[in-house]
Amino acid sequence: MTQHVADSAKIGQGVFLGKNVVILESVEIGANTYVGHSTVIHEGTRIGHDVHIEDGCILGRMPRSGARSLRKASQELPPLQIGHSCVVGANVILYRGTMVGNEVLIGDLASVREKVTVGNRTIVGRLVMVEPNTTIGNHVVIQTGTDIGGDAIIEDDVYMGRDISTTNDNNMGRGTVEFKGCHIKKAARVGSNATLLPGVVLGEECIVAAGSVVTKDVPPYKVAMGVPARVVKDVPREDTT
């Protein structure tokens, strides 16, 4: 088999399809898009023009729940949407029910779950995991290996370093579970290897130092560091957007 393209798929002009590509029913792919080898595009997925998709991607797959999953995956989700002029790295998995804006870069081996929105000109780095019900704004940078727990809100112009961990369940699966994702406000910056506990709010333009464990909200324009993180000084005004 070299390709399988469903009869109901709509393929724009100038589209390149690699070997062993599978395109299922009602998929739409805009003009001048490149689809790498061994990529599977699931039913109804909509892809803009001038998109570059590397080898081995799985796009628009339906989520599945395990027997012990606390929150069951919805089986009624709209199709995956990918905007114009995006780059999707090798072996990326993007789930159904997610919307990716224009000029977005998603690095190799990243996984973006269902009910996620990714804004325009955002970078989701290599090996990043984005859990369900998360909103990511415009011009955001999320670097390699960072884990975005579910129910998070990340506003415009946020910068997140490598290997950051965010969580959304204080009870760690015991008792009554109330999911609370972090809320990172506009232009905040989070250093590599930081950990954000459930429900914390990082104020506008604040800085969280590398390796910090954030257990409480960080006010706007403040620098917090340590384990647990504490405010140590103001962010210099010349160092803000």
BAFI-3210 file (N, C-alpha, C; in Angstrom, 3 decimals, decimal comma, padded with zeros to 6 digits):
// residues 241
n [1|2|3|4|5|6|7|8|9|10|11|12|13|14|15|16|17|18|19|20|21|22|23|24|25|26|27|28|29|30|31|32|33|34|35|36|37|38|39|40|41|42|43|44|45|46|47|48|49|50|51|52|53|54|55|56|57|58|59|60|61|62|63|64|65|66|67|68|69|70|71|72|73|74|75|76|77|78|79|80|81|82|83|84|85|86|87|88|89|90|91|92|93|94|95|96|97|98|99|100|101|102|103|104|105|106|107|108|109|110|111|112|113|114|115|116|117|118|119|120|121|122|123|124|125|126|127|128|129|130|131|132|133|134|135|136|137|138|139|140|141|142|143|144|145|146|147|148|149|150|151|152|153|154|155|156|157|158|159|160|161|162|163|164|165|166|167|168|169|170|171|172|173|174|175|176|177|178|179|180|181|182|183|184|185|186|187|188|189|190|191|192|193|194|195|196|197|198|199|200|201|202|203|204|205|206|207|208|209|210|211|212|213|214|215|216|217|218|219|220|221|222|223|224|225|226|227|228|229|230|231|232|233|234|235|236|237|238|239|240|241]
n.u [000,844|000,582|-000,781|-003,815|-006,694|-009,685|-012,737|-014,378|-012,701|-011,204|-008,792|-006,477|-004,966|-001,630|-000,843|001,273|001,534|002,961|004,483|002,483|000,515|-002,537|-005,713|-008,716|-012,380|-014,027|-011,999|-010,285|-007,852|-005,798|-004,398|-001,077|000,060|002,149|002,341|003,799|005,462|003,738|001,742|-001,344|-004,523|-007,365|-010,977|-012,801|-010,980|-009,612|-007,377|-005,330|-003,969|-000,624|000,648|003,025|003,586|005,265|006,789|004,981|002,839|-000,184|-003,265|-006,124|-007,192|-009,475|-010,052|-009,524|-010,636|-009,282|-010,109|-009,913|-009,943|-010,533|-011,927|-013,918|-013,240|-014,712|-016,857|-018,053|-017,000|-015,887|-014,261|-010,646|-008,895|-006,526|-004,701|-003,533|-000,276|001,197|003,614|004,072|005,708|007,677|006,056|004,016|001,065|-002,166|-005,260|-008,778|-011,242|-009,711|-008,256|-005,987|-004,176|-003,020|000,224|001,589|004,012|004,584|006,495|008,606|007,299|005,473|002,364|-000,972|-003,889|-007,530|-010,048|-008,483|-007,160|-004,968|-003,257|-002,410|000,796|002,255|004,579|004,869|006,841|009,303|008,438|006,534|003,679|000,268|-002,533|-006,146|-008,791|-007,525|-006,372|-004,355|-002,675|-001,876|001,353|002,861|005,494|006,450|008,720|010,918|009,818|008,003|005,153|001,847|-000,687|-004,169|-006,988|-005,765|-004,975|-003,294|-002,128|-001,635|001,678|003,185|006,059|007,512|009,893|012,101|011,007|009,040|006,567|003,120|000,206|-003,079|-004,661|-005,085|-005,620|-004,557|-005,900|-007,420|-010,393|-012,762|-012,484|-011,450|-010,772|-008,300|-006,703|-003,602|-003,288|-001,814|-000,900|-000,854|002,207|003,787|006,670|008,234|010,687|012,940|012,288|010,585|007,777|004,310|001,659|-001,776|-004,235|-002,857|-002,189|-000,391|000,680|000,375|003,221|004,948|007,789|008,879|011,370|013,842|013,462|011,785|009,090|005,835|003,406|001,535|-000,320|001,347|002,032|001,376|004,132|006,192|009,055|009,461|010,900|012,362|011,758|009,227|008,096|008,758|008,058|010,612|011,516|010,817|009,916|012,040|010,980|011,999|012,371|010,072|007,290]
n.v [-001,199|002,195|004,619|005,637|007,230|008,537|008,615|010,773|012,727|015,998|017,365|019,878|021,944|021,276|019,705|017,519|014,086|011,692|008,354|005,564|007,057|007,653|008,810|009,607|009,596|012,548|014,381|017,501|019,195|021,935|023,963|023,392|021,975|019,796|016,409|014,090|010,826|007,821|008,953|009,352|010,597|011,403|010,992|013,757|015,757|019,022|020,854|023,627|025,784|025,565|024,071|022,105|018,819|016,456|013,106|010,184|011,092|011,270|012,396|013,952|011,856|009,863|010,214|007,784|006,117|004,661|001,855|002,776|005,485|008,737|010,803|010,448|010,101|012,159|011,111|012,581|014,804|017,705|017,839|017,761|020,808|022,477|025,343|027,736|027,609|026,183|024,146|020,812|018,563|015,447|012,352|013,371|013,588|014,627|015,283|014,665|017,277|019,460|022,703|024,318|027,212|029,663|029,565|028,048|026,150|022,825|020,659|017,710|014,567|015,592|015,738|016,553|016,807|016,277|018,906|021,220|024,453|026,161|029,092|031,613|031,632|030,310|028,267|024,918|022,843|020,192|016,933|017,880|017,663|018,212|018,359|017,582|020,092|022,582|025,912|027,722|030,653|033,284|033,652|032,203|030,418|027,181|025,115|022,228|019,072|019,873|019,524|020,106|020,189|019,160|021,424|023,885|027,394|029,399|032,417|035,025|035,528|034,217|032,630|029,502|027,426|024,537|021,200|021,718|021,118|020,912|020,670|019,320|018,230|018,126|016,074|013,835|011,724|010,531|010,268|012,966|014,389|017,391|019,046|021,424|023,477|025,266|028,858|030,934|034,110|036,899|037,284|036,244|034,500|031,355|029,463|026,738|023,369|024,041|023,558|023,660|023,836|022,579|024,870|027,286|030,753|032,671|035,879|038,670|039,300|038,269|036,458|033,181|031,473|029,116|025,696|026,123|025,482|026,079|026,890|028,720|031,608|033,881|037,272|039,921|041,192|040,361|038,584|035,222|032,590|029,438|026,657|026,043|028,325|031,782|035,277|037,440|039,819|042,725|042,601|044,192|047,151|047,753|045,260|044,197|043,591]
n.w [000,000|-000,883|-000,532|001,061|000,311|001,207|-000,676|-000,086|000,863|000,615|-001,250|-001,637|-004,252|-005,278|-003,127|-001,360|-000,843|001,140|001,177|002,186|003,448|005,149|004,638|005,932|005,923|004,778|005,318|005,002|003,194|002,749|000,064|-001,236|000,857|002,748|003,408|005,353|005,173|006,134|007,723|009,470|008,974|010,566|010,411|009,199|009,870|009,503|007,651|007,069|004,430|003,054|005,048|006,844|007,433|009,182|009,042|010,150|011,765|013,759|013,322|014,574|016,041|017,992|021,483|024,102|027,075|030,084|032,255|034,867|034,650|035,860|034,703|032,089|028,640|026,192|023,571|021,690|019,823|018,028|014,770|014,519|013,972|012,042|011,487|008,965|007,417|009,321|011,146|011,721|013,635|013,435|014,209|015,811|017,836|017,539|018,928|018,260|018,443|019,035|018,427|016,393|015,822|013,368|011,778|013,668|015,447|016,109|017,865|017,282|018,361|020,159|022,024|021,855|023,522|023,532|023,245|023,359|022,777|020,696|020,207|017,676|016,052|017,974|019,813|020,408|021,989|021,389|022,464|024,225|026,342|026,241|028,142|028,326|027,856|027,859|027,358|025,237|024,482|022,069|020,501|022,332|023,987|024,548|025,863|025,257|026,474|028,446|030,576|030,343|032,468|032,566|032,070|032,149|031,765|029,601|028,883|026,339|024,976|026,892|028,301|028,622|030,041|029,700|030,529|032,491|034,977|035,349|037,390|038,248|040,244|043,485|045,304|044,246|042,951|044,969|047,004|046,786|043,710|042,374|039,620|038,954|036,958|036,290|035,968|033,861|033,415|031,065|029,369|031,401|032,757|033,018|034,503|033,579|034,653|036,736|038,986|038,989|041,145|041,551|040,412|040,847|040,266|038,074|037,940|035,630|033,657|035,581|036,996|037,360|038,901|037,697|038,603|040,755|043,103|042,871|045,047|045,781|044,613|042,390|042,441|039,990|038,048|039,762|041,043|041,741|043,633|044,628|046,983|048,991|046,383|046,808|046,837|045,842|044,757|042,693|039,214|036,980|035,364|032,854|031,861|030,923|028,658]
ca.u [000,000|001,327|-001,653|-005,267|-007,393|-011,121|-013,373|-015,000|-011,679|-010,986|-007,360|-006,226|-003,940|-000,241|-000,617|002,147|001,211|004,042|004,164|001,726|-000,394|-003,941|-006,598|-010,030|-013,540|-014,380|-010,828|-010,032|-006,453|-005,635|-003,402|000,372|000,396|003,008|001,986|004,913|005,236|003,137|000,864|-002,763|-005,383|-008,654|-012,211|-013,281|-009,911|-009,484|-006,004|-005,237|-003,013|000,805|001,016|004,049|003,375|006,363|006,458|004,529|001,887|-001,555|-003,991|-007,563|-007,616|-010,460|-009,508|-010,089|-010,434|-009,016|-011,124|-009,768|-009,888|-011,465|-012,741|-014,026|-013,081|-015,920|-016,861|-018,754|-016,050|-015,750|-012,999|-009,416|-008,657|-005,165|-004,739|-002,638|001,170|001,714|004,577|003,809|006,902|007,538|005,453|003,121|-000,314|-003,138|-006,535|-010,024|-011,780|-008,699|-008,111|-004,638|-004,233|-002,152|001,675|001,973|005,010|004,459|007,732|008,588|006,880|004,519|001,012|-001,954|-005,129|-008,789|-010,572|-007,376|-007,026|-003,614|-003,360|-001,560|002,241|002,713|005,493|004,713|008,131|009,501|008,085|005,570|002,377|-000,798|-003,680|-007,421|-009,474|-006,498|-006,346|-003,030|-002,886|-001,037|002,765|003,344|006,592|006,519|009,919|011,011|009,571|007,091|003,873|000,764|-001,810|-005,462|-007,744|-004,880|-005,140|-002,010|-002,490|-000,725|003,066|003,814|007,245|007,714|011,144|012,129|010,718|008,146|005,447|001,953|-000,689|-004,458|-005,415|-004,426|-005,850|-003,812|-006,750|-008,138|-011,520|-013,461|-011,508|-011,853|-009,649|-008,005|-005,455|-002,937|-003,646|-000,599|-001,413|-000,143|003,640|004,531|007,765|008,453|011,974|012,998|012,173|009,647|006,559|003,164|000,627|-003,112|-004,990|-002,079|-002,307|000,826|000,233|000,917|004,633|005,761|008,833|009,108|012,739|014,048|013,504|010,890|007,831|004,868|002,258|000,595|-000,338|002,441|001,437|001,928|005,394|007,033|009,921|009,322|011,849|012,571|010,904|008,249|008,449|008,382|008,394|011,889|011,752|009,998|010,474|012,362|010,058|012,639|012,421|008,713|006,927]
ca.v [000,000|003,445|005,653|005,418|008,508|008,311|009,322|012,008|013,695|017,109|017,634|021,082|021,933|021,325|018,926|016,343|012,996|010,721|006,934|004,962|008,021|007,251|009,960|009,017|010,263|013,959|015,213|018,611|019,638|023,106|023,962|023,476|021,332|018,610|015,370|013,151|009,395|007,032|009,792|008,989|011,751|010,796|011,501|015,120|016,716|020,131|021,361|024,808|025,775|025,787|023,368|021,070|017,747|015,505|011,688|009,398|011,793|010,794|013,661|013,848|010,578|009,926|009,788|006,610|006,107|003,398|001,436|003,548|006,923|009,504|011,622|009,670|010,870|012,366|010,527|013,524|015,900|018,201|017,433|018,534|021,872|023,024|026,551|027,904|027,849|025,518|023,061|019,727|017,726|014,011|011,518|014,173|013,118|015,678|014,615|015,264|018,245|020,488|023,728|024,876|028,448|029,849|029,751|027,341|025,079|021,758|019,912|016,251|013,714|016,260|015,192|017,547|016,061|016,842|020,126|022,161|025,523|026,709|030,340|031,876|031,871|029,697|027,128|023,803|022,239|018,746|016,095|018,546|017,020|019,135|017,561|018,125|021,274|023,606|027,026|028,316|031,876|033,642|034,008|031,477|029,471|026,088|024,428|020,775|018,198|020,440|018,838|021,023|019,432|019,551|022,548|025,040|028,572|030,048|033,596|035,450|035,980|033,482|031,833|028,384|026,742|023,086|020,222|022,248|020,238|021,557|019,640|019,814|017,405|018,138|014,825|012,773|010,588|009,987|011,036|013,806|015,018|018,643|019,419|022,849|023,731|026,540|029,990|031,729|035,310|037,463|037,614|035,640|033,626|030,268|028,848|025,297|022,444|024,503|022,778|024,494|023,026|022,833|026,088|028,499|031,826|033,464|037,187|039,251|039,709|037,739|035,494|032,063|031,030|027,707|024,757|026,504|024,763|027,144|026,380|029,830|032,563|034,845|038,536|040,498|041,960|039,915|037,435|034,224|031,488|028,592|025,506|026,541|029,620|033,001|036,512|037,969|041,184|043,146|042,509|045,528|047,596|047,683|043,866|043,771|043,855]
ca.w [000,000|-000,894|000,032|001,061|000,391|001,099|-001,784|000,393|001,258|-000,302|-001,258|-002,409|-005,291|-004,856|-001,907|-001,470|000,070|001,181|001,112|003,289|004,071|005,225|004,802|006,099|005,350|004,978|005,622|004,081|003,248|001,914|-001,010|-001,007|002,128|002,662|004,381|005,338|005,061|007,223|008,537|009,438|009,231|010,877|009,826|009,394|010,180|008,563|007,648|006,223|003,331|003,340|006,284|006,653|008,405|009,049|008,973|011,280|012,632|013,891|013,436|014,708|016,622|019,059|022,774|024,764|028,526|030,745|033,217|036,100|034,362|036,694|033,817|030,860|027,408|025,403|022,235|020,822|019,677|016,658|014,152|014,672|013,004|012,008|010,676|007,829|007,565|010,516|011,011|012,662|013,609|013,242|015,250|016,653|017,957|017,824|019,119|017,814|019,390|019,314|017,403|016,302|015,054|012,212|011,970|014,891|015,336|017,090|017,708|017,188|019,478|021,048|022,052|022,274|023,729|023,061|023,848|023,545|021,796|020,587|019,477|016,512|016,149|019,222|019,687|021,345|021,720|021,254|023,618|025,111|026,522|026,612|028,549|027,834|028,387|028,060|026,411|025,059|023,726|020,931|020,718|023,509|023,777|025,516|025,419|025,232|027,606|029,438|030,710|030,691|033,001|032,045|032,618|032,288|030,918|029,352|028,096|025,279|025,198|027,990|027,988|029,541|029,750|029,508|031,577|033,527|035,288|035,930|037,899|038,375|041,191|044,795|046,028|043,556|042,605|046,117|047,502|045,816|042,820|041,732|038,765|038,877|036,252|036,549|035,107|033,650|032,762|029,923|029,366|032,507|032,345|033,961|034,215|033,383|035,786|037,766|039,182|039,345|041,769|041,002|040,652|041,101|039,281|037,894|037,490|034,414|033,604|036,679|036,657|038,281|038,653|037,377|039,710|041,846|043,293|043,120|045,800|045,965|043,514|042,274|041,993|038,756|038,066|040,861|040,819|042,795|043,498|045,795|047,278|048,015|045,797|047,530|046,122|046,315|044,261|041,561|037,869|036,492|034,327|031,543|031,475|030,601|027,265]
c.u [000,878|000,526|-003,076|-005,923|-008,874|-011,714|-013,955|-013,992|-011,530|-009,533|-007,099|-005,133|-002,545|000,056|000,285|001,739|002,331|003,560|003,406|000,888|-001,818|-004,770|-008,033|-011,142|-013,625|-013,224|-010,719|-008,601|-006,286|-004,465|-001,982|000,777|001,204|002,613|003,033|004,488|004,590|002,326|-000,581|-003,575|-006,815|-009,832|-012,515|-012,222|-009,809|-008,112|-005,923|-004,219|-001,589|001,216|002,054|003,905|004,448|005,864|005,847|003,529|000,534|-002,399|-005,486|-008,051|-008,598|-009,824|-010,220|-009,756|-010,073|-010,103|-011,084|-009,713|-010,944|-012,397|-012,761|-013,938|-014,400|-015,766|-017,635|-017,917|-016,043|-014,405|-011,828|-009,339|-007,226|-005,173|-003,702|-001,183|001,731|002,791|004,284|004,962|006,603|006,909|004,638|001,739|-001,180|-004,522|-007,696|-010,531|-010,823|-008,611|-006,716|-004,700|-003,294|-000,694|002,149|003,040|004,776|005,620|007,544|008,116|005,978|003,163|000,074|-003,307|-006,348|-009,181|-009,461|-007,447|-005,610|-003,692|-002,337|-000,104|002,804|003,633|005,188|005,892|008,126|009,156|007,161|004,276|001,378|-002,049|-004,991|-007,873|-008,505|-006,590|-004,957|-003,184|-001,969|000,395|003,318|004,509|006,560|007,658|009,881|010,637|008,624|005,745|002,831|-000,430|-003,130|-006,052|-006,893|-005,315|-003,783|-002,287|-001,389|000,662|003,730|005,025|007,401|008,949|010,985|011,657|009,944|007,007|004,316|000,948|-002,087|-005,302|-004,668|-004,568|-005,179|-004,650|-007,534|-009,318|-012,228|-012,438|-012,122|-010,668|-009,515|-006,659|-004,848|-003,461|-002,420|-001,000|-000,399|001,320|004,377|005,609|008,046|009,737|011,911|012,928|011,335|008,447|005,459|002,075|-000,756|-003,675|-004,186|-002,252|-000,986|000,411|000,947|002,363|005,468|006,807|008,893|010,472|012,800|014,090|012,574|009,670|006,791|003,629|001,184|000,688|000,874|001,848|002,060|003,238|006,275|007,880|009,769|010,328|011,880|011,570|010,455|008,632|007,918|008,806|009,653|012,150|010,755|010,701|010,803|011,469|010,674|012,712|011,040|008,372|006,334]
c.v [001,246|004,580|005,114|006,766|008,234|009,154|010,668|013,061|014,771|017,552|018,829|020,913|021,984|020,576|017,735|015,331|011,964|009,286|006,500|005,968|007,471|008,496|009,431|009,973|011,736|014,827|016,317|019,097|020,778|023,007|024,017|022,944|020,067|017,651|014,267|011,697|008,822|007,872|009,322|010,224|011,242|011,622|012,943|016,163|017,769|020,779|022,510|024,659|026,006|025,202|022,304|020,061|016,699|014,056|011,174|010,066|011,072|012,011|013,406|012,553|010,815|009,484|008,545|006,653|004,710|003,082|002,266|005,056|007,664|010,363|010,952|010,589|010,967|011,715|011,400|014,800|016,390|017,773|018,326|019,587|022,389|024,195|026,564|028,045|027,296|024,502|022,054|018,737|016,242|013,344|012,320|013,527|014,299|015,041|015,385|016,236|019,356|021,441|024,333|026,081|028,466|030,026|029,166|026,305|024,088|020,798|018,400|015,614|014,412|015,570|016,244|016,859|016,841|018,092|021,100|023,195|026,053|027,937|030,480|032,099|031,392|028,527|026,138|022,881|020,719|018,042|016,796|017,732|018,065|018,310|018,278|019,400|022,418|024,662|027,642|029,490|032,028|033,940|033,389|030,584|028,455|025,193|022,924|020,113|018,729|019,723|019,841|020,184|019,982|020,751|023,788|026,168|029,252|031,202|033,971|035,788|035,315|032,715|030,752|027,617|025,235|022,340|020,794|021,256|021,052|020,465|020,214|019,033|017,326|016,828|013,621|011,512|009,990|010,885|011,797|014,581|016,263|019,157|020,933|023,027|025,060|027,602|030,887|032,941|035,923|037,780|037,141|034,717|032,609|029,549|027,330|024,539|022,979|023,554|023,715|023,591|023,428|024,192|027,345|029,472|032,582|034,778|037,666|039,684|039,195|036,782|034,448|031,480|029,530|026,862|025,071|025,587|025,789|026,536|027,438|030,771|033,486|036,145|039,027|041,239|041,608|038,735|036,501|033,106|030,665|027,462|025,596|027,927|030,767|034,210|037,104|039,397|041,490|042,810|043,913|045,934|047,546|046,249|043,304|044,165|045,244]
c.w [000,000|-000,270|000,105|001,283|000,181|-000,021|-001,344|000,853|000,184|-000,182|-002,171|-003,447|-004,663|-003,577|-002,217|-000,420|000,001|001,074|002,374|004,072|004,028|005,519|004,802|005,664|005,744|005,466|004,571|004,287|002,250|000,954|-000,467|000,365|001,857|003,778|004,286|005,350|006,328|008,199|008,356|009,827|009,367|010,364|010,204|009,669|009,085|008,727|006,652|005,105|003,848|004,687|005,942|007,788|008,177|009,152|010,281|012,206|012,648|014,233|013,514|015,320|017,765|020,372|023,293|026,248|029,000|031,759|034,486|035,861|035,164|035,847|032,451|029,639|026,663|024,033|021,245|020,733|018,240|016,070|014,570|013,579|013,156|011,037|009,568|008,274|008,870|010,149|012,118|012,547|013,480|014,468|016,263|016,665|018,365|017,847|018,495|018,878|019,756|018,122|017,500|015,381|013,867|012,636|013,294|014,547|016,467|016,859|017,688|018,492|020,490|020,951|022,604|022,323|023,249|023,846|024,238|022,428|021,838|019,697|018,365|016,910|017,489|018,906|020,800|021,077|021,663|022,566|024,617|025,144|026,969|026,893|028,194|028,533|028,693|026,957|026,406|024,102|022,531|021,374|022,002|023,095|024,911|025,066|025,704|026,558|028,659|029,387|031,180|031,155|032,501|032,756|032,835|031,351|030,820|028,402|027,105|025,812|026,389|027,455|029,059|029,106|029,631|030,754|032,759|033,718|035,895|036,295|038,092|039,384|042,523|045,555|045,385|043,383|043,745|046,482|046,393|044,994|042,204|040,927|038,693|038,191|036,645|035,587|035,029|032,817|031,798|030,236|030,610|031,941|033,446|033,569|034,170|034,705|036,948|037,823|039,657|039,904|041,281|041,391|040,891|039,936|039,246|037,254|036,246|034,606|034,785|036,132|037,762|037,939|038,395|038,645|040,858|041,893|043,741|043,777|046,007|044,770|043,574|041,737|040,681|039,017|039,261|040,402|042,009|042,546|044,772|045,913|048,731|047,519|046,641|046,708|046,718|045,841|043,163|040,241|037,398|035,328|032,936|031,016|031,186|029,173|027,113]
res [m|t|q|h|v|a|d|s|a|k|i|g|q|g|v|f|l|g|k|n|v|v|i|l|e|s|v|e|i|g|a|n|t|y|v|g|h|s|t|v|i|h|e|g|t|r|i|g|h|d|v|h|i|e|d|g|c|i|l|g|r|m|p|r|s|g|a|r|s|l|r|k|a|s|q|e|l|p|p|l|q|i|g|h|s|c|v|v|g|a|n|v|i|l|y|r|g|t|m|v|g|n|e|v|l|i|g|d|l|a|s|v|r|e|k|v|t|v|g|n|r|t|i|v|g|r|l|v|m|v|e|p|n|t|t|i|g|n|h|v|v|i|q|t|g|t|d|i|g|g|d|a|i|i|e|d|d|v|y|m|g|r|d|i|s|t|t|n|d|n|n|m|g|r|g|t|v|e|f|k|g|c|h|i|k|k|a|a|r|v|g|s|n|a|t|l|l|p|g|v|v|l|g|e|e|c|i|v|a|a|g|s|v|v|t|k|d|v|p|p|y|k|v|a|m|g|v|p|a|r|v|v|k|d|v|p|r|e|d|t|t]
***
